Amino acid sequence: MTSLFLDRSPLNSIDLFSKSLKESPSSLPIIESKPKEFVPPINIKPTKTLPTPEKNFPLSVGRAILSDTLYKSWIFNLQSQEEINKTIRKAVKEECISIKSLINYGASICDLFSAKIILDIEDLKEHKFHPTDLIINKELFNISHLGLIFNIKYKDLLKKKIPFDLYYIKKCQFTHAELDAFGFNFPMCFDEIKRIIKIAQSHKTSSKEIIVCTQQYLRGLNTTYEELVSLGLTKEHLQFINLSEGILIKDLKINKSY
């Protein structure tokens, strides 16, 4: 939650707070990331090479990416499937194409994992992962994929300074089921809010705006009050941000009615 309220912060301090930046659970299969073991012939030293993709990278998607990266040309790209498989990792890695762009090309996170392009949280960071990437096209990439494919939970994003705060939870309209499966919880969430407020105060900046924004984001979530309580929200949390239980219950009911 390191980027909480950055766009609205009176500190205007992207660098201060952040140095980087369910639908129902996905039925997509988990794809093993280990390449098949290679046993070299006796007395022959194996050469170090990139592992072969476990399956073909989508041809039309690969052609589009290559035509915009390795093969910058107005001529229509006609690389074969073999050429796509051979060069797609190089294109995506060298250009460091963002997750957002890859999804807009039509690449699914499963394709990117299978082709050994995006394998872990470090790869996601390198390719500028952002919470809103999870709602561009939920068939290609959604919040459940983080757990199913990468074994990433809410706490892991916090450790890696990847923003996943109430602002984004509201913006992406994540459901209770999605948040619960992702391991989101309010004790950790409010620990981050308090930390950011402490930083603001150390810079002699008012924390009032942070408190007000937290109230607004909480009141705009796509959940019921009972669901928030099941995620660890307490009356003490509400008291901390000067929000009454009655107002929150009323607003969440209105949200669910639409």
C-alpha positions in Angstrom: 0.0 0.0 0.0 3.0 2.2 -0.4 1.4 4.4 -3.0 -1.7 5.3 -1.0 -3.1 8.7 -2.0 0.0 9.7 -4.0 -2.0 11.4 -6.7 -3.9 13.4 -4.2 -1.1 13.8 -1.5 -0.2 17.4 -0.6 3.4 16.1 -0.4 3.2 15.3 -4.1 5.8 12.6 -3.3 5.8 9.7 -5.6 9.5 9.0 -4.7 8.8 9.3 -1.0 6.1 6.7 -0.7 7.0 4.4 -3.6 10.2 3.7 -5.5 8.4 1.6 -8.2 5.9 2.0 -9.3 -12.7 -12.2 -8.7 -14.5 -12.9 -10.6 -14.7 -16.5 -9.2 -11.3 -18.2 -8.9 -9.8 -18.7 -12.3 -10.2 -22.2 -13.8 -7.0 -21.8 -15.8 -4.5 -24.5 -15.1 -1.3 -23.9 -13.2 1.5 -24.4 -15.6 4.8 -25.8 -14.3 7.7 -23.4 -14.7 10.4 -26.0 -14.6 12.0 -26.9 -17.9 12.3 -30.6 -18.7 15.5 -32.0 -17.3 18.3 -32.2 -19.9 20.8 -35.1 -19.4 23.9 -34.4 -21.6 25.8 -37.2 -23.3 28.7 -38.6 -21.3 31.9 -36.5 -21.6 30.1 -33.7 -23.4 29.8 -30.4 -21.5 26.3 -28.9 -22.0 26.1 -25.3 -23.2 23.9 -22.9 -21.3 20.8 -22.0 -23.4 17.4 -20.5 -22.8 14.8 -23.2 -22.0 12.5 -24.1 -24.8 8.9 -22.8 -24.3 6.6 -25.5 -23.1 4.1 -24.4 -25.7 3.8 -22.1 -28.7 3.4 -18.5 -27.9 0.1 -17.2 -29.6 1.2 -16.5 -33.2 -0.9 -13.4 -33.9 0.0 -11.9 -30.5 3.7 -12.7 -31.0 3.8 -11.2 -34.5 2.2 -8.0 -33.2 4.7 -7.7 -30.4 7.7 -8.4 -32.7 6.6 -6.1 -35.4 6.5 -3.3 -32.8 9.8 -4.2 -31.1 12.5 -6.2 -32.8 11.0 -5.7 -36.3 10.0 -2.0 -36.4 8.6 -1.7 -39.9 5.5 -0.8 -41.8 5.8 -4.2 -43.6 3.3 -6.7 -42.1 5.2 -9.2 -39.9 5.1 -12.8 -41.2 7.3 -14.5 -38.7 6.7 -18.3 -38.4 5.7 -20.0 -35.2 9.2 -21.2 -34.8 10.6 -17.7 -35.1 8.0 -16.3 -32.6 9.0 -19.0 -30.1 12.7 -18.2 -30.5 12.6 -14.4 -30.3 9.5 -13.4 -28.2 11.3 -13.5 -24.8 14.1 -11.4 -26.2 11.7 -8.8 -27.5 9.6 -8.6 -24.3 12.7 -8.5 -22.0 14.9 -6.1 -24.0 12.0 -3.6 -24.5 10.8 -4.3 -21.0 7.2 -4.1 -22.2 4.7 -3.4 -19.5 2.1 -5.9 -18.3 -0.5 -3.4 -19.4 0.9 -3.3 -23.0 1.2 -7.1 -23.2 -2.4 -7.5 -22.1 -3.5 -4.9 -24.7 -1.6 -7.0 -27.3 -3.8 -9.9 -26.2 -1.2 -11.9 -24.3 -2.6 -13.8 -21.3 -0.6 -14.1 -18.1 -0.6 -17.9 -18.6 1.0 -17.5 -22.0 3.6 -15.2 -20.5 4.3 -17.7 -17.7 4.4 -20.7 -20.0 6.9 -18.9 -22.4 9.1 -18.2 -19.3 8.7 -14.4 -19.7 6.9 -13.6 -16.5 7.8 -16.2 -13.8 7.6 -14.4 -10.4 7.0 -11.2 -8.6 10.3 -9.7 -9.6 9.4 -10.2 -13.3 6.0 -8.5 -12.6 7.8 -5.5 -11.1 10.3 -5.4 -13.9 7.4 -5.2 -16.4 5.7 -2.4 -14.4 2.8 -4.4 -12.9 0.0 -2.2 -11.5 -3.2 -3.3 -9.7 -5.3 -1.9 -12.6 -3.7 -4.4 -14.9 -5.9 -7.0 -13.2 -9.1 -5.5 -14.7 -8.0 -4.7 -18.3 -9.2 -8.1 -19.5 -10.0 -10.5 -16.7 -9.9 -13.5 -19.0 -6.2 -12.7 -19.7 -5.2 -11.6 -16.2 -7.1 -11.2 -13.0 -6.4 -11.1 -9.2 -6.9 -14.9 -8.8 -4.0 -15.5 -11.2 -1.6 -13.8 -8.7 -2.2 -16.7 -6.3 -2.8 -19.5 -8.7 0.2 -19.0 -11.0 2.7 -17.0 -8.9 1.6 -17.8 -5.3 1.5 -14.1 -4.5 -0.5 -12.7 -1.7 -1.3 -9.2 -0.4 1.6 -9.3 2.1 4.0 -10.1 -0.8 3.0 -7.0 -2.7 3.6 -4.9 0.4 7.1 -6.4 0.9 8.0 -5.5 -2.7 6.6 -2.0 -2.4 4.0 -2.7 -5.1 0.9 -0.5 -4.5 -2.3 -2.3 -3.5 -4.3 0.0 -1.2 -7.9 1.0 -0.6 -7.7 3.5 -3.6 -7.0 0.6 -6.0 -9.3 -1.8 -4.3 -12.1 0.7 -4.8 -11.1 1.6 -8.3 -10.9 -2.0 -9.4 -14.0 -3.0 -7.5 -12.5 -6.2 -6.2 -15.1 -8.4 -4.5 -14.9 -9.9 -1.0 -14.1 -13.3 -2.5 -11.2 -12.0 -4.5 -9.8 -10.0 -1.6 -10.2 -13.0 0.8 -8.5 -15.4 -1.5 -5.7 -12.8 -2.1 -5.1 -12.6 1.7 -6.0 -9.0 2.1 -6.6 -7.9 5.6 -7.4 -4.6 7.4 -4.8 -4.9 10.2 -2.0 -4.8 7.6 -3.9 -2.2 5.6 -4.2 0.2 8.5 -0.6 -0.4 9.6 0.4 1.0 6.2 -2.0 3.9 6.5 -0.6 4.8 9.9 3.0 4.5 8.6 2.2 6.9 5.8 0.5 9.3 8.1 3.6 9.2 10.4 5.8 10.1 7.3 3.5 13.0 6.5 3.6 14.3 10.0 7.4 14.0 10.1 7.4 16.4 7.1 5.0 18.7 9.0 2.2 17.9 6.5 -1.4 17.5 7.7 -2.7 14.0 7.7 -6.3 15.2 7.3 -6.4 14.5 3.6 -5.2 11.0 4.0 -7.9 10.4 6.6 -10.7 11.9 4.4 -9.6 9.8 1.4 -9.5 6.6 3.5 -13.1 7.3 4.5 -14.2 7.8 0.9 -12.4 4.7 -0.4 -13.8 2.5 2.3 -17.3 3.8 1.7 -17.0 3.0 -2.0 -16.0 -0.6 -1.8 -17.8 -3.4 -3.6 -18.6 -5.4 -0.4 -21.0 -5.5 2.6 -20.0 -4.4 6.0 -20.1 -7.9 7.3 -17.6 -8.9 4.6 -15.2 -6.1 5.6 -15.4 -7.3 9.2 -14.5 -10.8 8.0 -11.4 -9.2 6.5 -10.4 -7.8 9.8 -12.0 -4.4 9.9 -12.7 -3.3 13.5 -14.5 -0.4 15.2 -11.1 0.8 16.3 -10.1 1.2 12.6 -13.2 3.2 12.0 -12.6 5.4 15.0 -9.0 6.0 13.8 -10.4 7.6 10.6 -13.4 9.2 12.3 -16.0 7.2 10.3 -19.2 6.0 12.0 -20.2 2.3 11.6 -23.8 3.4 10.6 -22.6 5.6 7.7 -20.3 2.9 6.4 -23.1 0.3 6.5 -25.5 2.6 4.7 -23.1 3.5 2.0 -22.0 -0.1 1.3 -25.7 -1.1 1.0 -26.2 1.6 -1.6 -23.2 0.4 -3.5 -24.4 -3.2 -3.6 -27.9 -2.1 -4.8 -26.5 -0.8 -8.1 
